[in-house]
Amino acid sequence: MIIMKKNNHYMYMPKLKSVTRSEAKGKKWTATFDVGDGKTKKVHFGASSYKDYTIGATDEQRASYRARHSKGKGSLSAPMTPKSLSYYILWGNSRSRTANISSFKKRFNL
C-alpha cells in the first residue's frame, strides 16, 4: 500500500480492488476501493438506463458526453467519484471496459 503525506499526517493512497455490477437501483457498476486499515469504500456509478461507450454509444455521443462532463460540478482529478469513474471507465478511450479500467488505474496510480 502506498502511503502519502498530507498536512503532516500519513495517509494511505486508495487502491482500486474491483469493478463489479452494482446492486444499487439505477446504477450499472460499483467500484470498490481499499482505503487502508482494512477499510473499503464503494462508489456506484453509471446510469443503468443509458448507453455508454463500452456498450454501443457512438463516437459522436462519446464526444458530447466528454464535452458536457469535463466541466462543471465535481472533479475529474479525484478517483473515488462517480464522475471520474464514469468519465474514464465508461466513456474512456477504448470500447473495452477492461482496458479503460487499466488506464484508470495508471492515471490515478491505483
ABEGO torsion letter per residue (X at the ends): XBBBBBGGBBBBBBBBABBBBBABBGBABBBBBBAEGGBBBBBBBEBAABBBAAAGBBAAAAAAAAAAAABEBEBAABAABAAAAAAAAAABABABAAAAAAAAAAAAGX
